[in-house]
Amino acid sequence: MDAFIRNYWWKGDPGERGIHWEKWTAMCISKHEGGMGFRNFSHFNQALLARQGWRLINSPYSFWARMFKGLYYPHSDFLQAARGARASWSWSSLLKGLELL
């Protein structure tokens, strides 16, 4: 998504070469701090995954939390959980969010 937004912002027309007037990291700074306020989707995705990890911690008796606990960390809690050999894509993603927590 970042690449599509960058190409649209800098090029406009897909057939033309664009000029990069500013670094993308500078454009992702909030408007209050002097940037353009574009969202960095990689950071946004990791924040959403961390939020789901927070929900696993705060709601351990919800259906999906009990399901993940039974499958991936039956003898520990989410903060000490490991990836495992047969981790699903969703479990691996939640562990990426745990790094942010």
N, C-alpha and C positions, 0 to 999 in steps of 0.2 A: 504494500500500500504506500509506503514511503516513496518508493521509486516512481509510482504513478503520479503522486502529488508533485514530486520534484520535477518530473518531466513536463507536466502540465504547467507548472508555475514558471519554469525557466524557458521552455521551448514554445509552448502554445500549440504549434503545428508539429505533429510527429515527424514530418518529412524534413524539417529544418534543424539546423544546429542552434542550440541555445547558448546564452551567455550566463555563466554562474556569477552573479553579482555578489553573492554572500555565501558563506559556508552554511550548509544545512543545519549544523548544530547551533549556529547563531540565530537562524530563523526559528528554531524550536524553543528559544527562550521566550518566557511569557512577555506579554505586551507591557506589563508594569515594570519589567526589568530592562526594557529597551529592545526586545526582539519582536518578531512578527506573530508569535503565538501559535505556530503550527504544532500539532501534536506529533510526538515521536511514537509511532505505533508499537515499536519493540518495547519501550518503557511502559507504555499504556497496557500492553498485553501482560507484562510481568506484574504490574500493579493489580490487574484483575485476578490473576492467578494467586497472588498473595492474599487477596480478599477472600477467595474461596478457601484457602488454607486457614485463614482466620475464622471462617464459618465452621470449618471442621473442628477447630479448637473450642469455639464457644457453644456449639450445638452438637455435642458428641452423641446424643441419642436420636438425632434425626436419621431417617431411613438411609440416605446416601452416605452419611458418616459411618453408620454401623456397617454398611456394605463395604466401604473402603477399608475399615478396620479389620473386618473378617477376612478380606482378601489379601491385604498388603502389610498390615502391622498388628497381628492378633495378640502379640505378647508385649507390646509397648504402646507408646502414644505417638501422635503425629509428629511431634517435635524431634523424636529420636528414630523415626522411621527411615529405613534404607530403601534403595531402589529395587533391589532384587533382580533375579535372572529373567523372570517372565513378566516384567512390568508393562502395563498397557501404555498407550500414548497419553491418556488422560492422567494416569498416576505419575508418569514422568513429568508431565507439565505441571502438576500440582507441586512436585518436589522442586521445580524451578522457582515457583512462587514462594516456597518455603525458604529459599536462599535469601529472598528479600525480607522475609519476616525476621 
